[in-house]
């Protein structure tokens, strides 16, 4: 059996599947302290004879297998999780092969293998929610370097009318500081879900996301970019982003079809957990 | 024997080397019309029994071997070269294997194989001159997608004091529009080489380049970034860029040593032609 953990900042999703990826059991646990949360995680997996485990974790994490701190959550602002050795906490209880990566990389992998980017060579999965993060598949593999990307923190141009100081503790008004869910909420003092569709908030959001997407496009030239996360549940937002994106590129970079290029995830909220199960499956097949 | 062409917007460099990469002959030709320039290129190579040829060309070019227009220079503002089938113009005269890529990708490859990034897994080579362009090596290979990156055209934040409209025909004040050699010259009405070291022009230039480098870092997480091109001949500029870069990241992304991370090319002006010869060598070895 295959196991997967999608470890997010607010909740952990754990799943068990058979070797053909049919999900057998699944739970959702609140993210509390490592101790409390991991106890429940371990209890869940103890019920099944797992053969391998794929983990996608909120960052920053150390995913460099040659590093001394491989498997750690590193400099997160969530203090109880800082410098927490996630992989060891699991291997103490289950001596099975483990794949450890970021939450967004496993979501990208899920969409790449079984979702909307299924026939592509490369894709970026961007999540716009509590934070903004991106996962990258390139030449059919998760992009690997000494460190995973932090593409939610890129610097973009502000709209002149936007006087909001920004919400990122490191960079104030980087992309995440200007366009994440909490940034939108603080700027307008309304929960994003309750902001009317015709509010200027969405024009601003589209402008910021489009700049980021244009930059990712110019730098990476991926085959497609997938936009997930809570903010994208606003159905009118994606069309606005497409318009702004094409306006910014101004014909310079060839985009065959913007509707094929910029899409929502096909696996909806399961991109990550399915990506984790696929990594677990890969461990057994390779 | 190996042949290489570094086809730039102002000059073509052609070189012949033995199979061990010792350069035997080399010429520099002005970039005029395809007809005039290619006649000289073909004449040069006719003197040697070349076995393969590596070409790096100014862009945009089509480097997707599965595309109908593979080997073409596509939508360049240099009208005589628009939609010019470069690879065919060469294969008509020499029936040898040809590698066709961008000028910046072959420069990145040269530095990666024999230059400053020799022991790295990935690098970005950025040229800041007449234009701004970047080449990418990832997992020891030139980044390949449907299209090469156009990382010189990313959108960055303007300095409030900078009222220059920008110099990019497509995007006005994208990075290239604000920070290329011609942009600096137009803004200050002085040739960059003649601008004194203590002029504000260089603070501005460092701020713009640092933003771009921070964004590339956050998106790609390469092992190093190499800064080439005429503008970087100003020796005091790189230290300024490093300071701005670290200030922007503000400790968020782990950079072990900024001096190792941001460097000038080791092969100086030969990164490109050596990269081209290496690609020609690869064609014979694979």
Contacts between the chains, C-beta under 8 A, distances in Angstrom:
chain1	res1	chain2	res2	distance
A	74	B	254	8.0
A	75	B	252	8.0
A	121	B	145	7.0
A	122	B	145	5.7
A	134	B	219	7.6
A	138	B	138	6.6
A	138	B	143	7.4
A	138	B	145	7.8
A	139	B	139	7.7
A	139	B	144	7.0
A	143	B	138	7.4
A	143	B	220	7.9
A	143	B	221	7.8
A	144	B	139	7.0
A	145	B	121	7.0
A	145	B	122	5.7
A	145	B	138	7.8
A	145	B	220	7.3
A	145	B	221	4.2
A	145	B	222	6.5
A	145	B	223	6.7
A	146	B	221	6.7
A	146	B	223	6.4
A	147	B	221	4.6
A	147	B	253	7.0
A	147	B	254	6.1
A	148	B	221	6.5
A	149	B	218	6.3
A	149	B	219	5.4
A	149	B	220	6.6
A	149	B	221	5.2
A	150	B	218	4.7
A	150	B	221	7.7
A	150	B	252	6.9
A	150	B	253	5.7
A	151	B	218	5.7
A	151	B	219	4.7
A	153	B	218	5.3
A	153	B	252	6.2
A	153	B	253	7.6
A	154	B	214	7.5
A	154	B	215	4.5
A	154	B	218	5.2
A	154	B	219	6.4
A	155	B	156	6.7
A	155	B	157	5.7
A	155	B	211	5.2
A	155	B	214	6.2
A	155	B	215	6.1
A	155	B	248	6.6
A	156	B	155	6.7
A	156	B	157	7.1
A	157	B	155	5.7
A	157	B	156	7.1
A	157	B	157	5.1
A	157	B	158	7.2
A	158	B	157	7.2
A	170	B	249	8.0
A	170	B	250	5.0
A	170	B	251	6.9
A	170	B	252	4.2
A	171	B	248	7.4
A	171	B	250	6.0
A	171	B	252	6.9
A	211	B	155	5.2
A	214	B	154	7.5
A	214	B	155	6.2
A	215	B	154	4.5
A	215	B	155	6.1
A	215	B	215	6.1
A	215	B	219	7.3
A	216	B	219	6.2
A	218	B	149	6.3
A	218	B	150	4.7
A	218	B	151	5.7
A	218	B	153	5.3
A	218	B	154	5.1
A	219	B	134	7.7
A	219	B	149	5.5
A	219	B	151	4.8
A	219	B	154	6.4
A	219	B	215	7.3
A	219	B	216	6.2
A	219	B	219	5.4
A	219	B	220	6.8
A	220	B	143	7.9
A	220	B	145	7.3
A	220	B	149	6.6
A	220	B	219	6.8
A	220	B	220	7.5
A	221	B	143	7.9
A	221	B	145	4.3
A	221	B	146	6.7
A	221	B	147	4.6
A	221	B	148	6.5
A	221	B	149	5.3
A	221	B	150	7.7
A	222	B	145	6.6
A	223	B	145	6.7
A	223	B	146	6.4
A	248	B	155	6.6
A	248	B	171	7.4
A	249	B	170	8.0
A	250	B	170	5.0
A	250	B	171	6.0
A	251	B	170	7.0
A	252	B	150	6.9
A	252	B	153	6.2
A	252	B	170	4.2
A	252	B	171	6.8
A	253	B	147	7.0
A	253	B	150	5.7
A	253	B	153	7.6
A	254	B	147	6.1
